[in-house]
Amino acid sequence: MRLLAKGDGIIDPFQQDRAIRKLQHFCDGNFKLFMPAAVKREYGETFGVHLNQIRLAGFFAGGHADFIAIGWFIKTAQRNDRRMNMIYEKVDGIREAGHWRKVE
């Protein structure tokens, strides 16, 4: 699996591998255990999962039993910029409108 980034080409394979291992660690445990250090509320009920330079944007379903990741981006600045905030807002809109479906 390779993650592509707009303008940046392909993510450094080392960073990608670290992010995937970290995500697997979150999935093996429970995302709630990593709050607020690596899983942070960003907008409304939308959370960002911090995987080194990669961010997953999503929300919890069924309490904190399931994390639904809707989008991702590469964090390019220390603080969230307008582009990042727009992604979190869109994800929160998808959550509010119910335009997602959990696949069993």
Contacts in CASP RR format, 6 or more apart in sequence:
PFRMAT RR
TARGET T0000
AUTHOR 0000-0000-0000
METHOD contacts of the structure
MODEL  1
MRLLAKGDGIIDPFQQDRAIRKLQHFCDGNFKLFMPAAVKREYGETFGVH
LNQIRLAGFFAGGHADFIAIGWFIKTAQRNDRRMNMIYEKVDGIREAGHW
RKVE
1 20 0 8 1.000
2 10 0 8 1.000
2 11 0 8 1.000
2 16 0 8 1.000
3 10 0 8 1.000
3 11 0 8 1.000
3 16 0 8 1.000
3 19 0 8 1.000
3 54 0 8 1.000
3 72 0 8 1.000
4 10 0 8 1.000
4 11 0 8 1.000
5 11 0 8 1.000
5 73 0 8 1.000
5 74 0 8 1.000
8 74 0 8 1.000
11 53 0 8 1.000
11 54 0 8 1.000
11 74 0 8 1.000
15 52 0 8 1.000
15 53 0 8 1.000
15 54 0 8 1.000
16 54 0 8 1.000
18 51 0 8 1.000
18 52 0 8 1.000
19 51 0 8 1.000
19 52 0 8 1.000
19 53 0 8 1.000
19 54 0 8 1.000
22 38 0 8 1.000
22 51 0 8 1.000
22 52 0 8 1.000
23 49 0 8 1.000
23 51 0 8 1.000
23 56 0 8 1.000
26 34 0 8 1.000
26 38 0 8 1.000
26 39 0 8 1.000
26 49 0 8 1.000
26 67 0 8 1.000
30 64 0 8 1.000
31 39 0 8 1.000
31 49 0 8 1.000
31 60 0 8 1.000
31 64 0 8 1.000
31 67 0 8 1.000
32 39 0 8 1.000
32 60 0 8 1.000
32 64 0 8 1.000
35 47 0 8 1.000
38 49 0 8 1.000
38 50 0 8 1.000
38 51 0 8 1.000
39 47 0 8 1.000
39 48 0 8 1.000
39 49 0 8 1.000
39 50 0 8 1.000
39 67 0 8 1.000
40 47 0 8 1.000
40 48 0 8 1.000
40 50 0 8 1.000
41 47 0 8 1.000
41 48 0 8 1.000
42 48 0 8 1.000
42 57 0 8 1.000
42 80 0 8 1.000
42 85 0 8 1.000
42 88 0 8 1.000
43 85 0 8 1.000
43 88 0 8 1.000
43 89 0 8 1.000
43 91 0 8 1.000
43 92 0 8 1.000
44 92 0 8 1.000
45 59 0 8 1.000
45 60 0 8 1.000
45 92 0 8 1.000
45 95 0 8 1.000
46 57 0 8 1.000
46 58 0 8 1.000
46 59 0 8 1.000
46 88 0 8 1.000
46 89 0 8 1.000
46 91 0 8 1.000
46 92 0 8 1.000
46 95 0 8 1.000
47 57 0 8 1.000
47 58 0 8 1.000
47 59 0 8 1.000
47 60 0 8 1.000
47 67 0 8 1.000
48 55 0 8 1.000
48 56 0 8 1.000
48 57 0 8 1.000
48 58 0 8 1.000
48 88 0 8 1.000
49 55 0 8 1.000
49 56 0 8 1.000
49 57 0 8 1.000
49 58 0 8 1.000
49 67 0 8 1.000
49 69 0 8 1.000
50 75 0 8 1.000
53 74 0 8 1.000
53 75 0 8 1.000
54 72 0 8 1.000
54 73 0 8 1.000
54 74 0 8 1.000
54 75 0 8 1.000
55 72 0 8 1.000
55 73 0 8 1.000
55 74 0 8 1.000
55 75 0 8 1.000
55 84 0 8 1.000
56 69 0 8 1.000
56 71 0 8 1.000
56 72 0 8 1.000
57 69 0 8 1.000
57 70 0 8 1.000
57 71 0 8 1.000
57 72 0 8 1.000
57 73 0 8 1.000
57 87 0 8 1.000
57 88 0 8 1.000
57 91 0 8 1.000
58 67 0 8 1.000
58 68 0 8 1.000
58 69 0 8 1.000
58 70 0 8 1.000
58 71 0 8 1.000
58 91 0 8 1.000
58 95 0 8 1.000
59 67 0 8 1.000
59 68 0 8 1.000
59 70 0 8 1.000
59 91 0 8 1.000
59 92 0 8 1.000
59 95 0 8 1.000
60 66 0 8 1.000
60 67 0 8 1.000
60 68 0 8 1.000
61 67 0 8 1.000
61 68 0 8 1.000
61 102 0 8 1.000
66 102 0 8 1.000
68 95 0 8 1.000
68 100 0 8 1.000
68 102 0 8 1.000
70 90 0 8 1.000
70 91 0 8 1.000
70 94 0 8 1.000
70 95 0 8 1.000
70 100 0 8 1.000
71 87 0 8 1.000
71 91 0 8 1.000
73 83 0 8 1.000
73 84 0 8 1.000
73 87 0 8 1.000
75 84 0 8 1.000
80 88 0 8 1.000
93 99 0 8 1.000
94 100 0 8 1.000
END
